[in-house]
Every structure is written in structure tokens, then in C-alpha cells.
Amino acid sequence: MPELPEVETVRRGLAPVMEGRRIERVEARRPDLRFPFPERFAERIAGRTVTSLGRRAKYLLADLDDGETLVMHLGMSGSFRVTLPETGQAPGAFHHPRSKAAAHDHVTFAMSGGATVTYNDPRRFGFMALIPRAGLETHPLFRHVGIEPLGNELDGALLARLFHGRQTSLKAALLDQRLIAGLGNIYVCEALHRARLSPKRLAGSTASKSGGPTARSERLGLAIREVLQAAIAAGGSTLRDFSHADGELGYFQHSFRVYDREDEPCPTPDCRGVVKRITQTGRSTFFCPVCQE
């Protein structure tokens, strides 16, 4: 499933053709994705203007000029394709190639300015919903979503408060969307390596006995922000053919330290460890058993 940096990359790719643009026409080619479309879905958003395009955790949020928000989730295989009058492009070519088959084009938005935005989803695990903006944070989809990890709010003190007394593994705690929003398997592995913390360590051990910050929680807070910012700057780890104007490739997977690097030498200077893979809560965890304690 795309993680926070990938969803943010898609948001940035869609913003130029959606923000400030009127949705001229909408075509929903089936009654549902993971869930049924909202009642009168196409009718309710056709003619509306997208006042802003944001993100909350792994959700895309298109605020409309009538006070509703179009909530979009990519699921496992969803992607958007932007077709301009003169060309076509996808905001992020995914490392695991996304379908371009017309049979999987489930929703199209014809935007003022001439662009067409098409949602394609072979497995149909994504979904779209319409929620009043004023009630967004109390809606069941968002009511229990944790803090955003990119802001200054996430630091060692906050992590210590969140993890104080928790007996679950540090890896599992970081993946708990009720605590921190948008973190996924890839970037948790990467952040833990940067912070030199074992994914098997108890989450509560990063806090003091009173719930205060420690050197471990401070390193972890910094590492989370750094790895997410680096991935977003590179265009997201699932980007495949993304390149900058100078021709340099921008995919962040070239910078992975441990993820998907089983049996390779640990990249930490002077560390003689070898990257290992274990399974935690059904997910692969990559880490160095020598420098991650």
C-alpha cells in the first residue's frame, strides 16, 4: 500500500490540475469500489470547485466550494492518471507498475482547464467518500487517526508520552495509526535504523519511568521526520521513472538503508553487521542486529 510520502507525491501531482479548478463532469463507471459510492456521487460534485487539495494520513482530501470534502484513498492498487489536452501523465509512476487498462478506470473527473483525472484500481481496495468539512475530524474515518508525523509536534517528548508503558514492540507501536498517522512498513524500518533502535525493543523503553523523553525517543523523532522528508523530496519511494531536470533519478529506494536489503552489509559507518529480515505482525522487518539496540 502506498505510504505517506507516496500519497503526498500524488497530491502534489494532482494539485496543479485540481486546485482552483471546477469539476465539469464526473463519471463513475461502477456502483462501488471497496465501499459503495456516496448517494448521487457524480451529481453532488459535478459543478463544484476544488478550493484546496490536502492530505490527512494516507487520505487525499479535496475541499469543495459547497463545504463538503471529497475523501479519496488509493487502497492497494489505486492510482490517478492525468490526461492533459496535449499529453498524458501519472503523478508518480509506481515501482510496482500500476494498471493503465481502461477496464480498471472506475472514475473520471473532467476539470476546467482541459485536464481529465482518472482513477484506476484493479483490485478496487480504494474508495471515495463525501464528508462535510466541518465534521471531518469527528468522522469515523478520522476520529481515531493519530498525529501527522511531519510537523514540529512530533518530537522526543511526544513519542515518550505516546509510548509510555506500552508493552508492544516499537515497530508495532509506530505502525499504529491511532498514535501516528501515515507511517507504513518501509519508513518505519528506515527510521528505526537511522535512530539505531531495534524494532523488537518494547515501545515503552523509549520513555523514562515518568513518561518523559529520553535520548532514544529524541533520536527516533528526528529520524522519522528526516526519512519522510527525504522520501517526499525524492518523489516517494514507489516512484519508478521520476527524474529531475538534470536527469538524476529521484527514486528514494536507492537510498534505503535496510528495507529489502536482507543479507547486505549494514550501511552504518564502522558497523560490521548484516541486514536481517524477520516477521512482525505479519510484516517483513529489515534491521541490523548489531547497531540497532
Helices and strands as residue ranges (DSSP letters): H 4-18, E 23-28, H 41-45, E 50-56, E 59-64, E 68-73, E 79-83, E 88-89, G 102-104, E 105-111, E 116-120, E 127-132, G 133-135, H 156-163, H 170-175, H 185-195, G 203-206, H 215-234, G 252-255, E 276-280, E 283-287
